[in-house]
Amino acid sequence: MKNQFDYIDQQILTKLREDARKAFSQIAEELNVSNSLIHQRIKKLTSEGVIKNAEFVLDEKKLGYKTKSYTGIRLREARFAKEVMRELEKIDEIVECNFVSGNYAIFILIFARDNEHLQKILYDKVHLINGVAGTDTFICFDTCFKRNFVIE
């Protein structure tokens, strides 16, 4: 994949990684290229699926979600994985779901208003999904940093 991108593509991706809302004209000016070239390259990167979308990052604490947790889910049997993931997607407080290897089959990220709310999500929703054998939850005290991977 790396060989498909030239210097301009890499620089565009780097600029967008720093600020996804940066104006194309500003990127063009910083790279000393035409505005239309930036538009063409971003369109190409989007059509190839390299750029999926630009998102606003919400501050969960300011929105009242004080408890952040990662939960590992063990399944009764591997055949339940897809069904369980479909059901997890219906729970609004689960913002990320990953199919993983190791002691857990699935790892999810949950935002809850507080610990009591987290308990309700786990016991009244997650644990009731057919195929879930058990969970282990890890409370996140703070996120030290979060970033996209490096573009080389």
Salt bridges, closest charged atoms under 4 A:
ASP6 OD1 - ARG41 NH1 2.82
ASP9 OD1 - ARG41 NH1 2.97
ASP9 OD2 - LYS44 NZ 2.91
GLU30 OE1 - LYS15 NZ 3.12
GLU30 OE1 - LYS22 NZ 3.18
GLU77 OE1 - ARG79 NE 2.68
GLU87 OE2 - LYS90 NZ 3.00
GLU93 OE2 - HIS117 NE2 3.18
GLU93 OE1 - LYS125 NZ 3.58
ASP136 OD2 - ARG74 NH1 2.92
